[in-house]
Amino acid sequence: MKISVAELRQLVGERQSFRFAGPAAALFGEGEPLWVDDPIAVEGEVVNNGRVLAVSGTIRAKATLVCNRCLAEYAQDVIVPFAEDYQKASDLQATDAGGDQAYYQGEEIDITDLVRETLLLAEPLKALCSEECKGFCAKCGANLNVADCNCPRETIDPRLAGLQKLLNKE
């Protein structure tokens, strides 16, 4: 995913739009099954603000996730914004050799790593197929989204059983 900035570098204040679409396998390889369903679409713009080229945009992808409660596989549309400032590699070495500034060489900015990192950071910590997901029964292991089981739900933590006896006296 390379953006040609040869003309844009010469004109301060100018904007240039870009759009890419491609398979997730090109970004992640075969070992990452999360993003392999649909092509990943990237669109945005590059702005020359004089000192750096500011790249910003949106990534649209479809993720295949596994619910943390019921272990069901489901698909979710993901829309993630991104932004990064790029300096020419020769300018970077002269002004800020040890900083966190992103850089480019030649007449193109390669945003492949930026897109890959943004998608990796967008992965949810706790994936849920729905907010109403009931998960599994702790006793028998039945998926409570499919059918209700007959297991007692009133289990009391043994450490709190003494308190339950106090409540039962009334």
N, CA, C and O of each residue as an XYZ file, in Angstrom:
680
protein
N       0.839     -1.159      0.000
C       0.000      0.000      0.000
C       0.895      1.236      0.000
O       1.219      1.804      1.043
N       1.272      1.620     -1.196
C       2.198      2.736     -1.336
C       1.491      3.931     -1.958
O       0.719      3.794     -2.907
N       1.773      5.112     -1.398
C       1.186      6.359     -1.863
C       2.284      7.187     -2.511
O       3.296      7.480     -1.873
N       2.099      7.563     -3.758
C       3.066      8.406     -4.451
C       2.887      9.855     -3.990
O       1.791     10.409     -4.073
N       3.973     10.460     -3.505
C       3.905     11.830     -2.980
C       4.871     12.768     -3.698
O       5.224     13.817     -3.158
N       5.305     12.409     -4.905
C       6.284     13.213     -5.643
C       5.780     14.639     -5.869
O       6.512     15.592     -5.603
N       4.560     14.803     -6.349
C       4.015     16.132     -6.619
C       3.572     16.824     -5.333
O       3.744     18.034     -5.189
N       3.013     16.076     -4.414
C       2.485     16.636     -3.174
C       3.571     17.285     -2.327
O       3.315     18.289     -1.662
N       4.774     16.728     -2.340
C       5.869     17.274     -1.535
C       6.225     18.694     -1.935
O       6.701     19.464     -1.101
N       6.008     19.053     -3.171
C       6.392     20.362     -3.683
C       5.400     21.464     -3.313
O       5.756     22.642     -3.343
N       4.164     21.105     -2.966
C       3.096     22.084     -2.759
C       2.601     22.039     -1.314
O       1.850     21.137     -0.944
N       3.015     23.004     -0.500
C       2.598     23.077      0.898
C       1.108     23.420      0.962
O       0.644     24.331      0.276
N       0.367     22.686      1.787
C      -1.059     22.911      1.950
C      -1.927     22.053      1.042
O      -3.149     22.044      1.193
N      -1.331     21.343      0.116
C      -2.096     20.509     -0.817
C      -2.526     19.202     -0.155
O      -1.911     18.736      0.805
N      -3.598     18.625     -0.694
C      -4.150     17.350     -0.227
C      -4.210     16.361     -1.388
O      -4.409     16.733     -2.545
N      -4.033     15.108     -1.044
C      -4.113     14.046     -2.046
C      -4.853     12.865     -1.432
O      -4.465     12.373     -0.372
N      -5.904     12.412     -2.081
C      -6.686     11.271     -1.593
C      -6.066      9.966     -2.075
O      -5.366      9.929     -3.087
N      -6.338      8.899     -1.331
C      -5.896      7.567     -1.740
C      -6.939      6.547     -1.335
O      -7.753      6.783     -0.441
N      -6.900      5.397     -2.015
C      -7.828      4.301     -1.736
C      -7.150      2.997     -2.147
O      -6.593      2.884     -3.238
N      -7.210      2.017     -1.246
C      -6.660      0.690     -1.512
C      -7.667     -0.364     -1.078
O      -8.474     -0.134     -0.178
N      -7.613     -1.504     -1.718
C      -8.394     -2.673     -1.289
C      -7.571     -3.904     -1.624
O      -6.986     -4.006     -2.702
N      -7.538     -4.824     -0.694
C      -6.775     -6.039     -0.933
C      -7.086     -7.088      0.101
O      -7.736     -6.804      1.107
N      -6.631     -8.297     -0.137
C      -6.903     -9.393      0.794
C      -6.119     -9.233      2.094
O      -5.016     -8.685      2.110
N      -6.705     -9.715      3.164
C      -6.044     -9.645      4.464
C      -4.792    -10.515      4.502
O      -3.865    -10.240      5.264
N      -4.765    -11.548      3.694
C      -3.602    -12.442      3.673
C      -2.337    -11.701      3.251
O      -1.236    -12.093      3.638
N      -2.479    -10.632      2.459
C      -1.312     -9.847      2.057
C      -0.722     -9.094      3.238
O       0.480     -8.831      3.257
N      -1.539     -8.743      4.223
C      -1.060     -8.029      5.409
C      -0.586     -8.965      6.507
O       0.423     -8.699      7.159
N      -1.308    -10.061      6.715
C      -1.065    -10.902      7.876
C      -0.506    -12.274      7.559
O       0.028    -12.930      8.454
N      -0.605    -12.725      6.347
C      -0.168    -14.077      6.015
C      -1.230    -15.086      6.400
O      -2.351    -14.718      6.751
N      -0.883    -16.328      6.334
C      -1.842    -17.404      6.569
C      -2.034    -17.711      8.049
O      -3.003    -18.380      8.408
N      -1.146    -17.247      8.915
C      -1.210    -17.592     10.331
C      -2.211    -16.779     11.132
O      -2.450    -17.109     12.293
N      -2.801    -15.747     10.582
C      -3.741    -14.882     11.306
C      -5.136    -15.062     10.727
O      -5.472    -14.395      9.749
N      -5.961    -15.938     11.295
C      -7.274    -16.230     10.709
C      -8.331    -15.161     10.976
O      -9.442    -15.260     10.455
N      -8.013    -14.145     11.773
C      -9.019    -13.178     12.191
C      -9.562    -12.340     11.043
O     -10.765    -12.086     11.000
N      -8.720    -11.901     10.108
C      -9.122    -10.931      9.099
C      -9.205    -11.519      7.699
O      -9.036    -10.769      6.738
N      -9.449    -12.784      7.526
C      -9.343    -13.382      6.196
C     -10.640    -13.455      5.399
O     -10.606    -13.898      4.251
N     -11.774    -13.047      5.943
C     -13.046    -13.213      5.236
C     -13.160    -12.330      3.997
O     -13.272    -12.849      2.886
N     -13.135    -11.046      4.157
C     -13.359    -10.095      3.070
C     -12.105     -9.275      2.836
O     -11.210     -9.250      3.680
N     -12.035     -8.602      1.689
C     -10.885     -7.724      1.482
C     -10.909     -6.547      2.455
O     -11.969     -6.105      2.898
N      -9.734     -6.062      2.769
C      -9.580     -4.900      3.630
C      -9.543     -3.668      2.739
O      -8.789     -3.619      1.768
N     -10.369     -2.662      3.077
C     -10.431     -1.419      2.302
C      -9.825     -0.288      3.132
O     -10.160     -0.121      4.305
N      -8.937      0.479      2.521
C      -8.282      1.603      3.179
C      -8.501      2.833      2.318
O      -8.247      2.815      1.114
N      -8.975      3.904      2.945
C      -9.133      5.162      2.218
C      -8.768      6.317      3.141
O      -8.917      6.231      4.360
N      -8.289      7.394      2.534
C      -7.888      8.545      3.330
C      -7.250      9.611      2.476
O      -7.465      9.677      1.266
N      -6.451     10.457      3.133
C      -5.772     11.518      2.405
C      -4.430     11.835      3.038
O      -4.188     11.554      4.212
N      -3.567     12.427      2.232
C      -2.261     12.896      2.667
C      -2.278     14.410      2.542
O      -2.685     14.945      1.511
N      -1.834     15.108      3.591
C      -1.789     16.563      3.591
C      -0.348     17.005      3.813
O       0.307     16.557      4.754
N       0.144     17.886      2.942
C       1.482     18.449      3.104
C       1.344     19.703      3.953
O       0.839     20.721      3.481
N       1.794     19.635      5.211
C       1.691     20.815      6.065
C       3.016     21.579      6.174
O       3.192     22.410      7.065
N       3.917     21.294      5.284
C       5.196     22.003      5.245
C       6.324     21.239      5.918
O       7.382     21.043      5.321
N       6.112     20.813      7.138
C       7.146     20.100      7.875
C       7.045     18.596      7.662
O       8.065     17.927      7.501
N       5.824     18.054      7.657
C       5.598     16.620      7.494
C       4.455     16.394      6.525
O       3.719     17.317      6.179
N       4.322     15.155      6.096
C       3.155     14.727      5.319
C       2.250     13.963      6.279
O       2.615     12.893      6.766
N       1.076     14.513      6.546
C       0.126     13.913      7.487
C      -0.795     12.962      6.734
O      -1.534     13.373      5.840
N      -0.741     11.691      7.105
C      -1.560     10.654      6.485
C      -2.660     10.292      7.477
O      -2.381      9.988      8.637
N      -3.911     10.326      7.021
C      -5.027      9.937      7.882
C      -6.084      9.250      7.032
O      -6.145      9.439      5.817
N      -6.909      8.455      7.687
C      -7.946      7.760      6.937
C      -8.680      6.748      7.782
O      -8.658      6.797      9.011
N      -9.339      5.819      7.087
C     -10.172      4.808      7.726
C      -9.909      3.446      7.098
O      -9.737      3.323      5.886
N      -9.882      2.436      7.943
C      -9.741      1.049      7.498
C     -11.072      0.350      7.740
O     -11.643      0.443      8.827
N     -11.563     -0.350      6.719
C     -12.797     -1.130      6.836
C     -12.450     -2.597      6.564
O     -11.860     -2.941      5.540
N     -12.835     -3.439      7.513
C     -12.547     -4.869      7.379
C     -13.652     -5.665      8.043
O     -14.493     -5.118      8.756
N     -13.638     -6.951      7.800
C     -14.573     -7.856      8.461
C     -13.738     -8.864      9.227
O     -12.851     -9.514      8.673
N     -14.041     -8.981     10.518
C     -13.293     -9.893     11.378
C     -14.139    -11.104     11.718
O     -15.352    -10.991     11.892
N     -13.511    -12.249     11.811
C     -14.151    -13.459     12.293
C     -13.667    -13.671     13.719
O     -12.487    -13.932     13.953
N     -14.583    -13.558     14.665
C     -14.235    -13.625     16.081
C     -14.898    -14.831     16.735
O     -15.842    -15.405     16.191
N     -14.394    -15.205     17.902
C     -14.979    -16.268     18.710
C     -15.448    -15.635     20.015
O     -14.668    -14.988     20.713
N     -16.719    -15.822     20.340
C     -17.310    -15.240     21.540
C     -16.633    -15.803     22.787
O     -16.408    -17.010     22.887
N     -16.314    -14.936     23.724
C     -15.656    -15.366     24.958
C     -16.606    -16.092     25.908
O     -16.146    -16.812     26.795
N     -17.909    -15.923     25.747
C     -18.868    -16.569     26.646
C     -19.355    -17.915     26.126
O     -19.401    -18.888     26.880
N     -19.720    -17.984     24.841
C     -20.333    -19.216     24.322
C     -19.466    -19.924     23.275
O     -19.847    -20.991     22.793
N     -18.336    -19.369     22.921
C     -17.385    -19.941     21.963
C     -17.940    -20.070     20.549
O     -17.393    -20.818     19.739
N     -19.018    -19.350     20.242
C     -19.576    -19.360     18.887
C     -18.764    -18.410     18.009
O     -18.332    -17.348     18.459
N     -18.564    -18.802     16.761
C     -17.849    -17.958     15.810
C     -18.852    -17.007     15.159
O     -19.949    -17.417     14.781
N     -18.470    -15.739     15.029
C     -19.345    -14.746     14.411
C     -18.506    -13.719     13.656
O     -17.312    -13.561     13.912
N     -19.148    -13.032     12.731
C     -18.465    -12.013     11.927
C     -18.867    -10.632     12.417
O     -20.009    -10.409     12.819
N     -17.912     -9.708     12.379
C     -18.165     -8.336     12.818
C     -17.463     -7.379     11.879
O     -16.291     -7.564     11.552
N     -18.191     -6.340     11.439
C     -17.582     -5.289     10.631
C     -16.756     -4.396     11.533
O     -17.192     -4.020     12.621
N     -15.562     -4.059     11.075
C     -14.653     -3.231     11.854
C     -14.312     -1.994     11.033
O     -13.896     -2.098      9.879
N     -14.490     -0.821     11.639
C     -14.115      0.447     11.016
C     -13.179      1.157     11.989
O     -13.570      1.503     13.104
N     -11.935      1.371     11.550
C     -10.908      1.911     12.431
C     -10.245      3.125     11.780
O      -9.778      3.035     10.645
N     -10.196      4.257     12.483
C      -9.469      5.410     11.951
C      -7.971      5.271     12.234
O      -7.566      4.577     13.167
N      -7.163      5.935     11.422
C      -5.721      5.955     11.648
C      -5.163      7.314     11.244
O      -5.766      8.036     10.450
N      -4.007      7.651     11.799
C      -3.325      8.901     11.453
C      -1.847      8.748     11.801
O      -1.495      8.169     12.828
N      -1.004      9.267     10.946
C       0.450      9.212     11.162
C       1.097     10.342     10.369
O       0.669     10.652      9.257
N       2.129     10.953     10.943
C       2.905     11.990     10.258
C       4.209     11.372      9.756
O       4.888     10.647     10.483
N       4.544     11.670      8.505
C       5.748     11.116      7.884
C       6.684     12.245      7.474
O       6.253     13.288      6.984
N       7.974     12.010      7.686
C       9.015     12.900      7.204
C       9.880     12.138      6.225
O       9.979     10.912      6.283
N      10.505     12.877      5.323
C      11.462     12.255      4.408
C      12.637     11.756      5.240
O      13.051     12.430      6.183
N      13.178     10.596      4.910
C      14.231      9.963      5.705
C      15.444     10.878      5.864
O      16.028     10.914      6.946
N      15.841     11.609      4.843
C      16.996     12.492      4.952
C      16.713     13.658      5.896
O      17.612     14.080      6.622
N      15.489     14.190      5.907
C      15.113     15.261      6.830
C      15.061     14.754      8.257
O      15.427     15.474      9.186
N      14.611     13.530      8.440
C      14.473     12.938      9.762
C      15.824     12.800     10.440
O      15.950     13.094     11.629
N      16.830     12.360      9.708
C      18.142     12.170     10.293
C      18.768     13.497     10.701
O      19.533     13.549     11.665
N      18.458     14.554      9.993
C      19.040     15.852     10.307
C      18.358     16.518     11.498
O      19.006     17.262     12.234
N      17.068     16.269     11.706
C      16.337     16.998     12.735
C      16.029     16.187     13.984
O      16.095     16.727     15.088
N      15.696     14.920     13.846
C      15.231     14.139     14.988
C      15.625     12.677     14.812
O      14.771     11.831     14.547
N      16.879     12.384     14.954
C      17.370     11.040     14.653
C      16.854      9.976     15.618
O      16.781      8.807     15.239
N      16.495     10.335     16.851
C      16.094      9.315     17.803
C      14.627      9.351     18.156
O      14.229      8.660     19.095
N      13.804     10.104     17.475
C      12.400     10.266     17.858
C      11.499      9.158     17.368
O      11.947      8.169     16.788
N      10.226      9.345     17.615
C       9.212      8.370     17.225
C       8.594      8.693     15.872
O       7.587      8.092     15.500
N       9.161      9.604     15.152
C       8.621     10.057     13.867
C       8.711      8.944     12.829
O       9.733      8.268     12.719
N       7.632      8.760     12.069
C       7.656      7.812     10.959
C       8.332      8.493      9.770
O       8.313      9.718      9.659
N       8.922      7.703      8.891
C       9.621      8.299      7.763
C       9.353      7.508      6.488
O       8.868      6.377      6.527
N       9.673      8.118      5.378
C       9.551      7.462      4.086
C      10.799      7.757      3.284
O      11.518      8.718      3.558
N      11.047      6.922      2.291
C      12.202      7.102      1.409
C      11.705      7.204     -0.015
O      10.695      6.600     -0.376
N      12.408      7.962     -0.811
C      12.050      8.098     -2.213
C      10.828      8.970     -2.403
O      10.656      9.986     -1.729
N       9.985      8.557     -3.329
C       8.805      9.353     -3.680
C       7.497      8.686     -3.250
O       6.423      9.084     -3.700
N       7.584      7.665     -2.374
C       6.393      6.947     -1.946
C       6.383      6.753     -0.434
O       7.425      6.596      0.202
N       5.174      6.769      0.118
C       4.971      6.423      1.523
C       4.301      5.055      1.548
O       3.249      4.862      0.939
N       4.911      4.112      2.250
C       4.345      2.768      2.377
C       3.583      2.697      3.705
O       4.189      2.762      4.774
N       2.257      2.564      3.635
C       1.443      2.538      4.851
C       1.026      1.113      5.238
O       0.128      0.939      6.062
N       1.655      0.112      4.663
C       1.300     -1.278      4.963
C       1.464     -1.585      6.446
O       0.570     -2.172      7.055
N       2.599     -1.196      7.038
C       2.827     -1.461      8.463
C       1.846     -0.691      9.334
O       1.381     -1.212     10.347
N       1.525      0.537      8.955
C       0.563      1.347      9.703
C      -0.804      0.667      9.719
O      -1.446      0.602     10.767
N      -1.253      0.166      8.580
C      -2.548     -0.508      8.490
C      -2.529     -1.798      9.308
O      -3.481     -2.079     10.035
N      -1.463     -2.583      9.199
C      -1.351     -3.843      9.944
C      -1.401     -3.577     11.456
O      -2.149     -4.237     12.178
N      -0.607     -2.612     11.931
C      -0.566     -2.308     13.364
C      -1.901     -1.768     13.866
O      -2.332     -2.104     14.969
N      -2.554     -0.935     13.064
C      -3.850     -0.383     13.461
C      -4.889     -1.486     13.608
O      -5.676     -1.471     14.554
N      -4.902     -2.435     12.688
C      -5.853     -3.549     12.783
C      -5.541     -4.460     13.967
O      -6.457     -4.944     14.632
N      -4.275     -4.696     14.234
C      -3.911     -5.526     15.383
C      -4.354     -4.874     16.688
O      -4.807     -5.561     17.603
N      -4.226     -3.552     16.777
C      -4.661     -2.844     17.982
C      -6.184     -2.759     18.088
O      -6.716     -2.511     19.170
N      -6.880     -2.961     16.984
C      -8.343     -2.902     16.979
C      -8.991     -4.211     17.403
O     -10.205     -4.257     17.601
N      -8.213     -5.270     17.545
C      -8.779     -6.541     17.978
C      -9.365     -6.377     19.375
O      -8.696     -5.844     20.260
N     -10.594     -6.823     19.591
C     -11.222     -6.647     20.906
C     -10.569     -7.522     21.972
O     -10.135     -8.640     21.694
N     -10.508     -6.997     23.193
C      -9.979     -7.779     24.303
C     -10.964     -8.855     24.732
O     -10.574     -9.964     25.098
N     -12.258     -8.508     24.680
C     -13.299     -9.467     25.046
C     -14.336     -9.449     23.938
O     -15.112     -8.499     23.826
N     -14.355    -10.479     23.130
C     -15.290    -10.579     22.015
C     -16.594    -11.202     22.491
O     -16.588    -12.264     23.114
N     -17.710    -10.545     22.198
C     -19.032    -11.066     22.537
C     -19.893    -11.092     21.290
O     -19.955    -10.108     20.553
N     -20.556    -12.214     21.051
C     -21.428    -12.324     19.880
C     -22.618    -11.381     20.001
O     -23.123    -10.890     18.992
N     -23.071    -11.123     21.227
C     -24.109    -10.123     21.499
C     -24.037     -9.768     22.982
O     -23.487    -10.523     23.784
N     -24.592     -8.623     23.333
C     -24.601     -8.210     24.739
C     -25.459     -9.147     25.585
O     -25.241     -9.266     26.790
N     -26.434     -9.813     24.964
C     -27.338    -10.707     25.670
C     -26.830    -12.147     25.713
O     -27.568    -13.037     26.134
N     -25.613    -12.395     25.298
C     -25.078    -13.758     25.275
C     -25.086    -14.341     26.689
O     -24.581    -13.723     27.627
N     -25.667    -15.541     26.832
C     -25.789    -16.186     28.135
C     -24.613    -17.101     28.449
O     -24.415    -17.465     29.609
N     -23.832    -17.478     27.450
C     -22.674    -18.329     27.675
C     -23.038    -19.776     27.928
O     -24.053    -20.268     27.434
N     -22.193    -20.465     28.710
C     -22.377    -21.876     29.035
C     -22.840    -22.041     30.476
O     -22.583    -21.182     31.320
N     -23.518    -23.140     30.751
C     -23.880    -23.509     32.119
C     -22.607    -23.987     32.821
O     -21.844    -24.778     32.265
N     -22.390    -23.513     34.018
C     -21.187    -23.887     34.764
C     -21.224    -25.337     35.223
O     -20.176    -25.933     35.470
N     -22.416    -25.911     35.339
C     -22.543    -27.294     35.811
C     -22.426    -28.309     34.681
O     -21.577    -29.199     34.724
N     -23.297    -28.170     33.648
C     -23.373    -29.209     32.613
C     -22.708    -28.812     31.298
O     -22.485    -29.671     30.445
N     -22.389    -27.544     31.114
C     -21.705    -27.109     29.896
C     -22.611    -26.841     28.716
O     -22.118    -26.674     27.601
N     -23.925    -26.791     28.919
C     -24.854    -26.532     27.818
C     -24.768    -25.067     27.388
O     -24.593    -24.170     28.212
N     -24.895    -24.850     26.088
C     -24.920    -23.486     25.561
C     -26.294    -22.902     25.886
O     -27.303    -23.350     25.341
N     -26.337    -21.911     26.766
C     -27.603    -21.353     27.229
C     -28.275    -20.463     26.185
O     -29.432    -20.084     26.364
N     -27.589    -20.126     25.116
C     -28.205    -19.377     24.020
C     -29.075    -20.298     23.165
O     -30.037    -19.848     22.543
N     -28.732    -21.589     23.138
C     -29.451    -22.562     22.317
C     -30.635    -23.141     23.084
O     -31.756    -23.158     22.576
N     -30.395    -23.607     24.289
C     -31.452    -24.205     25.101
C     -31.117    -24.029     26.568
O     -29.950    -24.008     26.959
N     -32.163    -23.903     27.375
C     -31.981    -23.774     28.814
C     -31.809    -25.165     29.417
O     -32.453    -26.117     28.977
N     -30.951    -25.286     30.414
C     -30.763    -26.585     31.066
C     -31.517    -26.579     32.399
O     -32.042    -25.544     32.809
N     -31.570    -27.724     33.070
C     -32.313    -27.852     34.324
C     -31.409    -27.776     35.548
O     -31.825    -28.151     36.645
N     -30.211    -27.307     35.382
C     -29.283    -27.226     36.509
C     -29.710    -26.107     37.456
O     -30.195    -25.067     37.011
N     -29.529    -26.320     38.781
C     -29.882    -25.262     39.738
C     -28.935    -24.063     39.567
O     -27.719    -24.229     39.469
N     -29.497    -22.891     39.534
C     -28.709    -21.667     39.354
C     -28.416    -20.978     40.687
O     -27.671    -19.999     40.726
N     -28.985    -21.473     41.755
C     -28.879    -20.826     43.056
C     -27.675    -21.327     43.848
O     -27.778    -21.461     45.067
N     -26.570    -21.602     43.231
C     -25.411    -22.086     43.953
C     -24.806    -20.952     44.772
O     -24.626    -19.838     44.280
N     -24.500    -21.254     46.011
C     -23.928    -20.284     46.935
C     -22.455    -20.620     47.120
O     -22.070    -21.780     47.261
N     -21.657    -19.583     47.116
C     -20.238    -19.741     47.399
C     -20.116    -20.312     48.816
O     -20.699    -19.749     49.742
N     -19.380    -21.410     49.015
C     -19.300    -22.022     50.350
C     -18.769    -21.059     51.414
O     -19.076    -21.220     52.595
N     -17.997    -20.088     51.021
C     -17.472    -19.133     52.004
C     -18.570    -18.201     52.516
O     -18.418    -17.586     53.572
N     -19.682    -18.094     51.768
C     -20.775    -17.213     52.167
C     -21.997    -17.987     52.652
O     -23.059    -17.401     52.858
N     -21.857    -19.277     52.833
C     -22.994    -20.114     53.243
C     -23.533    -19.690     54.608
O     -24.740    -19.773     54.837
N     -22.686    -19.247     55.502
C     -23.132    -18.777     56.818
C     -24.055    -17.583     56.716
O     -25.015    -17.484     57.481
N     -23.796    -16.685     55.802
C     -24.668    -15.540     55.590
C     -26.011    -15.978     55.026
O     -27.035    -15.383     55.364
N     -26.039    -16.996     54.182
C     -27.281    -17.495     53.626
C     -28.193    -18.051     54.722
O     -29.413    -17.904     54.645
N     -27.602    -18.695     55.753
C     -28.387    -19.212     56.878
C     -29.064    -18.088     57.629
O     -30.192    -18.256     58.094
N     -28.407    -16.942     57.762
C     -29.015    -15.788     58.424
C     -30.207    -15.269     57.651
O     -31.210    -14.884     58.252
N     -30.118    -15.251     56.312
C     -31.214    -14.783     55.482
C     -32.391    -15.755     55.507
O     -33.538    -15.322     55.396
N     -32.141    -17.050     55.651
C     -33.195    -18.048     55.637
C     -34.022    -18.047     56.926
O     -35.137    -18.569     56.923
N     -33.515    -17.476     58.034
C     -34.244    -17.450     59.301
C     -35.486    -16.559     59.196
O     -36.471    -16.785     59.898
N     -35.443    -15.569     58.342
C     -36.584    -14.659     58.225
C     -37.583    -15.286     57.328
O     -38.638    -14.704     57.075
